[in-house]
Amino acid sequence: MSVPQLGDEQRGEEILAVLDTAFGRLLAADPAAFRVKFRKMAASAFAFYRGTACLFYHDLAAERRGGPYLDERTSRVWVHGDLHAENFGTYMDASGRLVFNVNDFDEAYVGPFTWDLKRFAASVALLGYAKALSDAQITELITVYAEAYRERVRALATGAKDDEMPPFTLDSAEGPLLDALRDARAQTRFGLLESMTEIRDFERRFAPGGGSVELDAATRYKVLAAFDGYLETLPETSLARPDSYRVKDVVGRRGIGIGSAGLPSYNILLEGHSDALENDVVIYIKQAQTPAVSRHITDPAVAGYFLHEGHRTVISQRALQAHADPWLGWTELDGQGQLVAEVSPYAVDLDWSDLDDPEEIAAVVADLGRATASMHAAADDQSGESLVPFSTERAIDAVLAADEEGFAPLLVDFAHSYGARARADHQIFLDLFRNGRIPGL
């Protein structure tokens, strides 16, 4: 990719315009939340990159007219939308199995499959730079990722059996992925409940403080009405014990992540799978956001497929993630689409802080390449959704087979180029922020 070389002042104005398009309405509604978000983004070039998918896709916008490995089908597959190196971790699937895989589907949409790969590759370049890896070492990491992705796509396209490519579980994962799964297994629902709730009058309730906000009666009524709508979106297999969904308490919540600043959010405490207090479940209702990719995809069939952003997020996650969270659903609140999911004690993110050895990083990156390929392959004509009515893995395999030699260099060149661009943009953003140049703050 040839990144436009603008002067700092001109690029600063471009960054401000993109941020205003993506966040302006939410920032005006909750400036304090965005001051927190932007301070987190100011901490490092990688944190800035994490928080600016909108800028990334703005810079890629020209590629919507075509590009290497993109044809009518591979330009229109389900994509994660924010596939960076820290959006991988553990979850407990619908069958009760702990799995390490891609997570955080807030930005998922339909678009070119290479956009996911490029976003991941640039994130590895930024991480590698922060760990003082050489350009040659970063090149090797991106090449390893590309080759692992290519190998897994080929295997899936040629009909490899499931037992030949098992998901990353306690039985099959190795290294830092296995460490994350073991950390997740050591967590307990009781521990999560102890950190968020207390027992009053023989019943569990949310504890005051800790980011929870007491609701007035009118807001509580609206949230409970939205909860009733959510129940209608769950698969029948999730409704085996109706008492599981008895509401015990509701609160607002603060302090959510970089990507969710300014979005209203609520926690609901439910009875869970038995009458025992240690099996209660916490779910959250969060206003879903407009995905950055959608601003650069003009296909009306894609936009028209979804009822609202909450519906889009859930349908996308169910398509991309095999055996998704059984509590995953959507609803509406104040006319806005909402995402609903469990606050899970078993969610552990991949920890990059102690990953410093290039060989160990390469092994992890290879596994993430395989996970990316499996994710892309899951969301196609076999996913139960009609939006992508063809075999994704076969479509991707065909375009890669036409130019095997160019695939890894494409990602390598992009990673170095956009990594440098993101580091420069971070400094520009930092100066804009600290000098009061961001409107509304």
C-alpha positions in Angstrom: 0.0 0.0 0.0 1.2 3.5 -0.8 0.1 5.6 2.1 -0.5 9.3 1.2 2.3 11.4 2.4 0.7 14.5 3.9 2.3 17.2 6.0 1.6 16.9 9.7 -0.9 19.8 9.7 -2.8 18.5 6.7 -2.8 14.9 8.1 -4.0 16.2 11.5 -7.0 17.9 9.9 -7.7 14.6 8.1 -7.5 12.7 11.3 -9.8 15.2 13.0 -12.4 14.9 10.2 -12.4 11.1 10.3 -12.7 11.0 14.1 -15.6 13.5 13.9 -17.4 11.4 11.4 -17.0 8.2 13.5 -17.4 9.6 17.0 -18.8 13.2 16.8 -22.3 12.5 17.9 -21.2 10.2 20.8 -18.5 12.6 21.8 -21.0 15.5 22.0 -23.2 13.3 24.3 -20.4 12.2 26.6 -17.2 14.2 26.4 -15.8 12.7 29.6 -16.0 9.2 28.2 -14.0 10.3 25.2 -11.4 12.0 27.3 -10.8 8.6 28.9 -10.8 6.8 25.5 -8.4 9.3 24.0 -6.0 9.2 26.9 -5.9 5.4 26.6 -5.2 5.9 22.8 -2.5 8.4 23.6 -0.5 5.8 25.6 1.1 4.1 22.6 1.0 3.8 18.8 -0.7 0.4 19.2 -3.4 1.7 21.5 -4.0 4.5 19.0 -4.3 2.0 16.2 -6.7 -0.1 18.2 -9.0 2.9 18.7 -9.0 4.1 15.1 -10.4 1.4 12.9 -12.3 4.3 11.3 -9.0 5.9 10.2 -7.6 2.6 8.9 -10.5 2.0 6.6 -10.5 5.6 5.5 -7.0 5.1 4.3 -7.9 1.8 2.6 -11.0 3.3 0.9 -9.4 3.3 -2.5 -9.2 -0.5 -2.4 -12.9 -0.8 -2.5 -12.6 -0.4 -6.3 -10.4 -3.5 -6.4 -7.0 -4.8 -5.4 -4.9 -7.9 -5.4 -6.7 -11.1 -4.6 -10.1 -9.4 -4.7 -12.9 -10.5 -7.1 -16.7 -10.4 -7.0 -16.7 -13.1 -4.2 -13.6 -12.4 -2.1 -14.6 -8.7 -1.9 -17.8 -9.7 -0.3 -17.1 -12.1 2.6 -17.9 -11.8 6.3 -15.0 -10.0 7.9 -14.1 -9.4 11.6 -13.5 -5.7 10.9 -11.0 -5.1 13.7 -8.6 -8.0 13.5 -5.6 -6.8 15.5 -3.2 -8.9 17.6 -5.0 -8.3 20.8 -8.5 -9.3 19.6 -7.9 -13.0 20.4 -8.7 -14.8 23.6 -10.7 -17.5 25.3 -14.4 -18.1 25.6 -16.7 -20.9 26.7 -18.8 -22.1 23.8 -22.3 -23.3 23.7 -21.2 -26.9 24.4 -19.3 -25.9 27.6 -15.9 -26.2 26.0 -13.2 -23.6 26.5 -11.9 -22.4 23.1 -9.2 -19.9 22.1 -10.2 -17.9 19.1 -10.9 -14.5 17.6 -13.0 -12.3 19.9 -14.7 -8.8 19.9 -17.0 -8.7 16.8 -18.3 -5.2 17.3 -16.8 -4.1 13.9 -17.8 -7.2 11.9 -19.4 -6.7 8.5 -19.1 -7.9 4.9 -16.2 -6.7 2.8 -12.8 -7.7 1.3 -11.1 -10.6 3.1 -7.7 -8.9 2.7 -8.8 -6.0 4.9 -8.8 -8.3 7.9 -5.3 -9.7 7.0 -3.9 -6.2 6.5 -5.3 -4.9 9.8 -3.7 -7.8 11.6 -0.4 -7.5 9.8 0.0 -3.8 10.6 -0.8 -4.5 14.3 2.0 -7.1 14.4 4.4 -4.5 12.9 3.4 -2.1 15.6 3.9 -4.7 18.4 7.2 -5.8 16.9 8.4 -2.3 16.7 7.4 -1.7 20.4 9.4 -4.8 21.3 12.5 -3.5 19.4 12.3 -6.3 16.8 14.2 -5.6 13.6 12.4 -4.9 10.3 13.7 -8.3 9.1 12.2 -10.0 12.2 8.9 -8.3 11.6 9.0 -9.4 8.0 9.4 -13.0 9.1 6.5 -12.7 11.5 4.1 -11.4 8.8 5.4 -14.1 6.4 4.7 -16.8 9.0 1.2 -15.5 9.5 0.5 -15.3 5.8 1.8 -18.9 5.2 -0.2 -20.3 8.1 -3.3 -18.6 6.8 -2.7 -19.9 3.3 -2.0 -23.4 4.4 -5.2 -23.5 6.5 -7.4 -22.0 3.7 -6.0 -24.6 1.3 -6.7 -27.5 3.7 -10.3 -26.2 4.3 -11.0 -25.7 0.6 -9.8 -29.2 -0.2 -12.0 -30.9 2.3 -9.8 -31.6 5.3 -11.7 -33.3 8.1 -12.5 -31.5 11.3 -10.3 -33.8 13.4 -7.3 -32.8 11.2 -7.8 -29.1 12.2 -9.3 -29.1 15.7 -10.1 -25.7 17.3 -7.6 -24.4 19.9 -8.8 -26.1 23.2 -7.1 -27.4 26.3 -6.4 -30.6 24.4 -4.9 -29.1 21.3 -3.4 -25.7 22.0 0.2 -25.1 22.9 2.4 -22.3 24.4 0.8 -18.9 25.2 -2.6 -20.0 23.8 -2.7 -23.0 26.2 -1.6 -20.7 29.0 -4.6 -18.4 28.3 -6.9 -21.4 28.3 -5.6 -22.6 31.6 -6.0 -19.2 33.1 -9.6 -19.2 31.9 -10.2 -22.6 33.3 -8.9 -21.3 36.7 -11.6 -18.6 36.7 -15.0 -19.3 38.3 -18.4 -17.8 38.0 -18.4 -17.4 41.8 -15.3 -15.3 41.6 -16.9 -13.0 39.0 -20.0 -12.7 41.1 -18.0 -11.9 44.2 -16.4 -9.0 42.4 -19.7 -7.5 41.2 -22.4 -8.5 43.6 -23.4 -9.1 47.2 -26.0 -11.0 49.0 -28.8 -9.0 50.7 -31.9 -10.5 52.3 -31.0 -14.0 51.1 -30.8 -12.9 47.4 -27.9 -11.8 45.2 -27.8 -8.1 44.1 -25.3 -5.9 42.4 -22.9 -4.2 44.8 -22.7 -0.4 44.8 -19.6 1.2 43.3 -17.1 -0.6 41.0 -18.5 1.2 37.9 -22.1 0.3 38.5 -24.7 3.1 38.4 -28.1 2.9 40.1 -31.0 3.4 37.6 -34.2 5.5 38.1 -37.5 3.7 37.8 -38.2 4.9 34.2 -34.8 3.7 32.9 -35.1 0.4 34.7 -38.5 -0.2 33.1 -37.1 0.5 29.6 -34.1 -1.8 30.2 -36.4 -4.6 31.4 -38.7 -4.1 28.3 -35.6 -4.3 26.1 -34.6 -7.5 28.0 -38.0 -9.1 27.1 -37.3 -8.3 23.4 -33.9 -9.9 23.7 -35.4 -13.2 24.9 -37.2 -13.5 21.6 -33.8 -13.5 19.7 -32.3 -16.5 21.5 -32.2 -19.9 19.9 -34.6 -22.4 21.4 -31.7 -24.5 22.7 -30.9 -21.6 25.0 -34.3 -21.6 26.6 -34.2 -25.0 28.2 -34.9 -23.7 31.7 -37.1 -20.6 31.7 -36.2 -19.7 35.3 -32.6 -19.1 34.1 -33.9 -15.7 32.8 -35.5 -14.4 35.9 -34.1 -10.9 36.5 -32.7 -10.3 40.0 -31.2 -6.8 39.5 -30.3 -4.2 36.9 -27.7 -1.4 36.9 -26.0 0.9 34.5 -22.3 0.5 34.0 -19.2 2.7 33.4 -15.6 2.0 32.5 -16.0 -0.1 29.3 -13.2 -0.4 26.7 -11.5 1.8 24.2 -14.0 0.9 21.4 -17.2 1.5 23.4 -16.7 5.0 24.8 -20.0 7.0 25.0 -22.2 4.0 24.4 -24.9 3.4 27.0 -24.6 0.0 28.7 -26.3 -1.9 31.4 -25.7 -5.1 33.4 -28.5 -7.5 34.3 -28.3 -10.2 37.0 -30.1 -13.4 36.2 -31.0 -16.6 38.1 -28.9 -18.8 35.9 -29.0 -22.5 35.5 -30.1 -23.4 39.0 -31.5 -21.9 42.2 -28.0 -21.9 43.8 -26.6 -18.4 44.3 -23.2 -19.3 42.9 -24.7 -20.0 39.5 -26.2 -16.6 38.8 -25.4 -15.1 35.5 -24.5 -11.5 34.5 -25.3 -10.3 31.0 -24.8 -6.9 29.5 -26.9 -4.8 27.1 -24.7 -2.4 25.1 -25.7 0.0 22.4 -24.0 -1.3 19.2 -21.9 1.0 17.0 -21.7 1.6 13.3 -18.8 -0.5 12.0 -16.0 1.4 10.4 -16.0 -1.0 7.4 -19.7 -0.1 6.5 -18.8 3.5 5.6 -16.8 2.1 2.7 -19.0 -0.7 1.5 -21.8 0.6 -0.7 -23.7 -2.7 -1.5 -27.3 -2.1 -0.4 -27.9 -5.8 -0.1 -25.5 -5.8 2.8 -26.9 -2.8 4.7 -30.4 -4.0 4.1 -29.7 -7.4 5.6 -29.7 -6.1 9.2 -32.4 -4.7 11.3 -30.0 -2.5 13.2 -26.4 -2.5 14.5 -27.2 -4.9 17.4 -28.7 -7.4 15.0 -25.7 -7.0 12.7 -23.2 -7.6 15.5 -24.9 -10.8 16.7 -25.6 -12.2 13.2 -22.0 -11.5 12.2 -20.6 -13.1 15.4 -22.8 -16.2 15.0 -21.6 -16.5 11.4 -17.9 -16.0 12.2 -17.6 -17.9 15.5 -18.6 -21.5 15.7 -20.7 -22.4 18.8 -21.0 -18.8 19.9 -22.0 -17.6 23.4 -25.5 -19.1 24.1 -26.5 -15.9 25.8 -25.7 -13.8 22.7 -28.7 -11.9 21.3 -30.0 -8.4 20.4 -32.7 -6.0 21.3 -33.7 -2.3 21.0 -33.6 0.4 23.5 -34.6 4.1 22.9 -34.8 3.2 19.2 -31.1 2.0 19.1 -29.9 -1.5 18.3 -28.4 -3.2 21.3 -25.9 -6.1 21.7 -26.6 -8.6 24.5 -24.1 -11.1 25.8 -22.8 -12.7 29.0 -20.2 -11.0 31.2 -18.1 -14.2 31.2 -15.6 -15.2 33.8 -13.9 -17.4 31.2 -12.8 -14.6 28.9 -9.0 -14.2 29.0 -7.2 -12.2 26.3 -3.9 -13.3 24.8 -1.2 -11.6 26.9 1.6 -10.1 24.7 3.4 -8.5 27.6 5.7 -11.4 28.3 6.0 -12.5 24.7 9.5 -11.3 23.7 11.3 -14.2 22.1 10.9 -14.0 18.3 10.5 -17.7 17.9 7.8 -17.9 20.4 6.0 -14.9 18.9 6.3 -16.6 15.5 4.6 -19.7 16.8 1.8 -17.6 18.2 1.4 -15.6 15.0 1.2 -18.9 13.0 -1.7 -20.1 15.3 -3.5 -16.8 14.8 -3.1 -17.1 11.1 -4.8 -20.5 11.3 -7.6 -19.1 13.5 -8.1 -16.3 11.0 -8.5 -18.7 8.2 -11.0 -20.9 10.1 -13.0 -17.8 11.0 -13.3 -16.7 7.4 -14.2 -20.2 6.3 -17.0 -20.5 9.0 -19.0 -17.6 7.7 -20.3 -18.7 4.3 -23.1 -20.8 2.7 -22.8 -23.3 5.6 -23.3 -20.7 8.4 -27.1 -20.6 8.2 -27.0 -17.0 6.8 -27.8 -16.2 3.1 -25.7 -13.0 2.9 -22.6 -14.9 1.7 -24.1 -17.7 -0.5 -20.8 -19.4 -1.5 -17.9 -21.3 0.0 -15.6 -18.6 1.4 -12.6 -20.9 1.7 -12.9 -22.1 -1.9 -13.2 -18.5 -3.2 -10.2 -17.3 -1.2 -8.2 -20.5 -2.1 -8.8 -19.8 -5.8 -7.5 -16.2 -5.7 -4.5 -17.1 -3.6 -3.6 -20.0 -5.9 -3.5 -17.6 -8.9 -0.5 -15.8 -7.3 1.0 -17.8 -4.5 4.3 -15.8 -4.5 2.7 -12.4 -4.1 0.6 -13.0 -1.0 3.1 -12.8 1.8 5.0 -9.8 0.3 1.7 -8.0 -0.1 1.0 -8.2 3.7 4.7 -7.6 4.6 4.9 -4.4 2.5 1.6 -3.1 3.9 2.5 -4.0 7.5 5.8 -1.9 7.3 4.2 1.0 5.5 1.1 1.3 7.6 2.9 0.6 10.8 5.1 3.6 10.1 2.0 5.6 9.2 0.3 4.7 12.4 3.3 5.6 14.5 3.4 9.0 12.8 -0.4 9.4 13.2 -0.1 8.6 16.9 2.3 11.5 17.4 0.1 13.8 15.4 -3.0 12.7 17.4 -1.1 13.2 20.7 -0.2 16.7 19.8 -3.7 17.5 18.7 -5.1 16.1 22.0 -2.7 17.7 24.4 -3.0 21.1 22.7 -6.8 21.1 22.9 -7.3 20.7 19.1 -10.0 18.0 19.3 -13.4 19.8 19.1 -15.8 19.0 22.0 -13.2 18.1 24.6 
